[in-house]
Amino acid sequence: MEQNKKSNELVSFLKNNMRDYMMYIALVVIMLFFQIWSGGKFFKASNISNLFNQAAYVAVLAIGMTLILIIKHIDLSVGFMAGLCGAVAALLMEKVGINEWIAILMVLVVGLLIGFYQGTVITRIGVPAFVVTLAGQFIYRGMLSLSLAKSGTIVIRQKGFLALCNSFIPDIPHEGNFHIVTMVIGVIAIVLIAFSLLRSRKKRIQYGFKVISQPMFITELVLISGVILLVAYVLASYKGLPWSSVIVGVILFGYNYMLNKTKLGRYIYGIGGNADAAELSGVNVNNVTLFVFCSMGVLAALSGMLYASRLSSATPQAGLGFETDAIASSYIGGTAVSGGVGKVTNAIIGTFVIMSLTNGMNLMSVDISYQYIVKGIIFIIAVAFDIASKKK
């Protein structure tokens, strides 16, 4: 009897939360598939570390894009905006001779100004975001080509800049190659996540909301802890945690806190749910929308620099297709097509789904044409699943 009760609860839990957990199931299935068909290459420590570095620039874009999609807008310009910002950083460092850290700050300001321009045209003049950002895509692509017309590809040599996406966090001195600090960070992450989930559960019980049973909750904690420990162990057995992952983690923490713990976050969700109702409630919809586009501009600039750092160069083709990967990551991560629903944490999982497909197909030497086809199929399935789950 007790066993049947637990079984029914598990089925009910999965049914009610399928929309949130489907992306995790998809990620596991994709990873296991490529592990088998690549002859065990996918889960090698060096490849997992490479996957984290590959995913960094898309993850940063996906975080910003999630906010854009929540408020029912879209930004088609982020790909070549990122490429342009990466080129500007390379020009400042290699042609002008500016210190890499000053150049990074200057490029972030450039991204902010671009986001401010687009947000202003959208909110003050009333031009639809689709039109403004599509025009931006053309403009920034042209500016990228012009900026590199004379020099072509610019090789970047500044060590501090290259460390953004090519280096790893330092370790404490010890014998052997195992990265202790990475494992410590993994354990700290488990403690913080467990504390957050326990506090959230306690508050839900306090206010009379329905929660899963204690055994189910413990099972969830164990699974999450196991995955984090496994990832930390794999990274620690290679070179440790990449700096790019630290950058993404800090941004993710900040945006997750903003969306869930601040008035601004509630305003963003409120505008996505019903902009007119939010306006009547006293929310300045235009200012919040402007903030979201400024935020996207800054994150696009950072994404472009991470990509340039990874390649150790700025190229005229940088940014091609970035926006599609970011949009797909957000939707696969559960951001609603109708707006008002989305989590930046889930967008990161969506990013790993997209980048695991790319990484795995590269390991299997799949032609780039087929890679685009597979990505498109996964994208339409994710959106169709979201719409179907909402109808139910």
C-alpha atoms as one frame of an Amber mdcrd trajectory, in Angstrom:
protein
   0.000   0.000   0.000   2.781   2.387   0.994   4.744   1.411  -2.120   1.763
   2.186  -4.355   1.331   5.555  -2.650   4.971   6.464  -3.315   4.685   5.263
  -6.906   1.555   7.339  -7.486   3.235  10.385  -5.977   6.226   9.954  -8.275
   3.982   9.680 -11.335   1.967  12.712 -10.222   5.149  14.699  -9.534   6.617
  13.944 -12.961   3.307  14.675 -14.673   2.843  18.032 -12.960   6.466  19.067
 -13.435   7.188  17.506 -16.820   7.620  20.924 -18.403  10.412  21.784 -15.936
  12.149  18.401 -15.968  11.891  17.521 -19.660  15.010  19.538 -20.478  17.050
  17.607 -17.886  15.847  14.304 -19.329  16.691  15.509 -22.846  20.178  16.596
 -21.755  20.911  13.222 -20.137  19.632  11.322 -23.190  21.729  13.453 -25.588
  24.881  13.050 -23.491  24.454   9.279 -23.142  23.775   8.941 -26.868  26.981
  10.743 -27.826  28.959   8.895 -25.150  27.975   5.598 -26.759  28.260   6.611
 -30.413  31.533   8.529 -29.994  33.217   5.507 -28.463  33.386   6.983 -24.964
  34.926  10.304 -26.015  32.096  12.548 -24.831  32.560  12.067 -21.068  36.326
  12.403 -21.174  37.484  15.086 -18.742  39.136  17.133 -21.494  35.939  17.144
 -23.586  33.685  18.109 -20.650  36.049  20.984 -19.874  35.954  21.963 -23.541
  32.139  21.801 -23.483  32.014  24.246 -20.554  34.228  26.692 -22.444  32.202
  26.244 -25.649  28.932  26.892 -23.837  30.065  30.039 -21.991  29.415  32.659
 -24.670  26.010  31.158 -25.573  25.041  30.855 -21.896  25.698  34.563 -21.307
  23.516  35.460 -24.308  20.786  33.012 -23.223  20.526  34.655 -19.791  19.896
  38.061 -21.361  17.622  36.611 -24.050  15.457  34.943 -21.409  14.597  38.353
 -19.951  13.826  39.669 -23.445  11.491  36.757 -24.182   9.781  36.959 -20.775
   8.606  40.501 -21.575   7.353  39.301 -24.993  10.074  40.901 -27.116  12.928
  39.444 -29.142  16.462  40.536 -30.019  17.765  39.317 -33.380  20.830  41.552
 -33.273  22.744  39.943 -30.406  24.853  37.682 -32.629  26.574  40.361 -34.681
  26.420  42.774 -31.740  28.596  40.250 -29.888  30.851  39.814 -32.930  31.251
  43.582 -33.290  32.088  44.020 -29.594  34.694  41.260 -29.800  36.259  43.048
 -32.774  36.230  46.390 -30.936  38.028  44.771 -27.997  40.676  43.319 -30.334
  41.181  46.667 -32.084  41.530  48.541 -28.791  44.112  46.090 -27.457  46.117
  45.195 -30.564  45.877  48.341 -32.711  45.448  51.142 -30.149  47.510  49.513
 -27.394  44.996  49.906 -24.557  45.347  47.694 -21.485  43.104  44.614 -21.734
  41.133  45.349 -18.542  40.409  48.931 -19.603  39.448  47.628 -23.054  37.025
  45.139 -21.487  35.313  47.910 -19.497  35.141  50.130 -22.584  33.541  47.365
 -24.654  30.967  46.683 -21.930  30.052  50.376 -22.108  29.735  50.055 -25.897
  27.317  47.169 -25.380  25.343  49.225 -22.874  25.070  52.126 -25.343  23.888
  49.826 -28.133  21.280  48.306 -25.826  20.199  51.785 -24.744  19.816  52.869
 -28.367  17.689  49.858 -29.282  15.613  50.052 -26.111  14.972  53.764 -26.639
  13.764  53.264 -30.221  11.472  50.461 -29.038  10.032  52.192 -25.959  10.006
  55.890 -26.898   9.309  55.763 -30.632   7.292  52.561 -30.606   9.095  50.635
 -33.343   8.579  46.871 -32.767  11.573  45.056 -31.257  11.587  42.599 -34.155
  12.136  45.429 -36.657  14.665  47.354 -34.540  16.822  44.322 -33.792  16.584
  42.931 -37.320  17.839  46.299 -38.575  20.516  46.120 -35.874  21.602  42.727
 -37.167  22.304  44.247 -40.587  23.970  47.345 -39.118  26.295  45.497 -36.715
  27.235  42.943 -39.366  28.221  45.771 -41.689  30.143  47.539 -38.937  31.945
  44.298 -38.057  33.031  43.842 -41.671  34.160  47.476 -41.914  36.124  47.343
 -38.653  38.149  44.355 -39.875  38.272  45.275 -43.575  41.879  46.488 -43.503
  43.408  44.117 -40.977  41.288  41.009 -41.523  41.417  38.574 -38.621  43.125
  40.169 -35.610  45.194  37.827 -33.449  44.875  38.684 -29.737  47.970  38.295
 -27.551  47.025  39.869 -24.204  47.265  37.098 -21.607  44.659  38.583 -19.263
  42.068  38.707 -22.041  42.905  35.228 -23.313  42.508  33.876 -19.770  38.762
  34.660 -19.867  38.009  31.549 -21.892  41.245  29.580 -21.985  42.452  29.379
 -18.384  41.415  27.692 -15.163  41.069  28.786 -11.552  44.245  28.316  -9.486
  44.660  25.429  -7.071  46.367  25.130  -3.680  49.904  23.679  -3.821  49.901
  19.887  -3.423  51.274  16.716  -4.955  49.400  15.185  -7.860  47.216  16.612
 -10.643  43.812  16.475  -8.953  42.309  19.990  -8.622  41.261  20.319  -4.961
  39.753  23.818  -5.172  37.305  22.671  -7.863  36.013  19.890  -5.599  35.693
  22.326  -2.695  33.649  24.676  -4.898  31.444  21.721  -5.884  30.772  20.882
  -2.236  30.036  24.540  -1.414  27.616  24.670  -4.357  25.775  21.608  -3.002
  25.490  23.167   0.461  24.154  26.456  -0.931  21.628  24.745  -3.220  20.440
  22.464  -0.406  20.034  25.460   1.905  18.091  27.375  -0.751  15.769  24.444
  -1.495  15.167  23.768   2.217  14.341  27.416   2.884  12.015  27.541  -0.114
  10.264  24.359   1.030   9.879  25.730   4.562   8.305  28.957   3.276   5.872
  27.064   1.044   4.774  24.944   3.994   4.470  28.066   6.169   2.132  29.746
   3.678   0.080  26.621   3.049   1.330  25.757  -0.434   1.508  22.161  -1.581
   4.963  20.524  -1.462   6.307  17.101  -2.384   6.774  14.505   0.348   9.975
  14.409   2.364  11.293  11.203   0.692  10.751  12.765  -2.751  12.452  15.955
  -1.617  15.447  14.016  -0.268  15.664  12.051  -3.533  15.728  15.296  -5.483
  18.515  16.671  -3.260  20.559  13.486  -3.635  20.245  13.529  -7.433  21.233
  17.201  -7.683  24.163  16.679  -5.314  25.295  13.610  -7.240  25.333  15.441
 -10.568  27.266  18.404  -9.136  29.816  16.123  -7.462  30.251  14.119 -10.661
  30.816  17.239 -12.781  33.194  18.689 -10.184  35.156  15.415 -10.051  35.455
  15.222 -13.842  36.680  18.825 -14.080  39.026  18.368 -11.095  40.608  15.342
 -12.735  41.598  17.490 -15.736  42.641  21.106 -15.098  39.874  22.313 -12.803
  37.070  24.816 -13.227  37.456  27.150 -16.245  37.342  30.894 -15.594  34.597
  31.162 -18.204  32.362  28.987 -16.008  33.071  31.227 -13.015  32.023  34.275
 -15.061  28.805  32.557 -16.183  28.119  31.391 -12.614  28.427  34.914 -11.187
  26.137  36.349 -13.878  23.645  33.519 -13.389  23.555  34.064  -9.615  23.027
  37.818 -10.024  20.235  37.536 -12.581  18.517  34.688 -10.754  18.528  36.752
  -7.562  17.223  39.801  -9.404  14.353  37.918 -11.034  13.250  36.069  -7.899
  14.066  38.394  -5.007  13.619  41.976  -6.213  10.807  44.268  -7.315  12.441
  44.645 -10.719  12.214  40.892 -11.234   8.527  40.882 -10.306   7.955  43.783
 -12.693   9.627  41.846 -15.532   7.391  38.823 -14.956   4.372  41.090 -14.516
   4.993  42.839 -17.835   5.362  39.474 -19.540   2.117  38.256 -18.032   0.082
  41.360 -18.855   1.785  44.629 -19.743  -1.427  46.673 -19.535  -2.240  45.353
 -16.058   1.344  46.035 -14.953   1.059  49.619 -16.240  -2.199  50.124 -14.349
  -0.521  48.768 -11.220   2.063  51.545 -11.355   4.885  49.752 -13.168   6.801
  51.915 -15.632   6.767  49.413 -18.492   8.977  51.521 -20.774  11.735  51.931
 -18.186  11.761  48.213 -17.333  11.852  47.318 -21.043  14.709  49.782 -21.574
  16.613  48.159 -18.695  16.148  44.690 -20.212  17.551  45.799 -23.584  20.475
  47.617 -21.917  21.167  44.428 -19.978  21.098  42.437 -23.208  23.583  44.844
 -24.782  26.072  44.426 -21.930  25.745  40.637 -21.966  26.165  40.554 -25.754
  29.381  42.555 -25.377  30.656  40.109 -22.754  29.642  37.159 -24.939  31.576
  38.597 -27.869  34.687  39.003 -25.741  34.413  35.442 -24.403  34.179  34.165
 -27.968  37.148  36.273 -29.096  39.091  35.056 -26.069  38.311  31.429 -26.898
  39.468  31.829 -30.514  42.360  34.129 -29.488  41.252  36.371 -32.340  38.494
  38.552 -33.792  37.113  37.427 -37.157  34.578  38.875 -39.657  32.381  35.789
 -39.176  32.129  36.115 -35.383  28.534  36.273 -34.210  27.018  34.261 -37.057
  24.123  32.234 -35.623  24.690  33.286 -32.004  21.181  34.714 -31.713  19.550
  31.463 -32.857  21.509  29.441 -30.291  20.538  31.919 -27.543  16.845  31.939
 -28.484  16.756  28.152 -28.803  18.501  27.757 -25.417  15.894  29.958 -23.728
  12.924  28.148 -25.259  14.390  24.696 -24.628  14.938  25.872 -21.045  11.188
  26.370 -20.656  10.704  30.066 -21.407   7.105  30.389 -22.578   6.430  31.439
 -26.158   3.593  33.597 -24.827   5.898  35.404 -22.367   5.677  35.849 -18.617
   7.343  32.515 -17.784  11.033  31.638 -17.763  14.059  30.971 -15.568  17.649
  31.926 -16.255  18.799  28.747 -14.482  16.803  26.644 -16.943  18.193  28.677
 -19.847  21.646  27.393 -18.858  20.365  23.806 -19.133  18.952  24.708 -22.548
  22.382  26.015 -23.510  23.996  22.716 -22.554  21.404  20.857 -24.639  22.296
  22.935 -27.711  26.052  22.883 -27.120  26.074  19.153 -26.259  24.474  18.517
 -29.645  27.157  20.619 -31.336  29.989  19.075 -29.329  28.772  15.508 -29.801
  28.194  15.860 -33.542  31.652  17.404 -33.913  33.134  14.392 -32.111  31.331
  12.139 -34.591  32.458  14.333 -37.537  28.867  15.056 -38.589  28.636  17.512
 -41.487  27.675  21.066 -40.440  24.596  20.937 -42.715  23.156  18.024 -40.752
  24.024  19.760 -37.494  21.766  22.673 -38.410  18.956  20.279 -39.347  19.201
  18.433 -36.019  19.243  21.690 -34.048  16.159  22.894 -35.908  14.283  19.668
 -35.175  15.152  19.832 -31.467  14.078  23.491 -31.349  10.641  22.893 -32.911
  10.052  19.876 -30.656  10.852  21.986 -27.566   8.450  24.776 -28.566   5.721
  22.297 -29.569   6.101  20.546 -26.199   5.780  23.883 -24.384   2.580  24.767
 -26.234   1.108  21.292 -25.734   1.891  21.291 -22.001   0.227  24.720 -21.588
  -2.934  23.484 -23.320  -3.134  20.544 -20.911
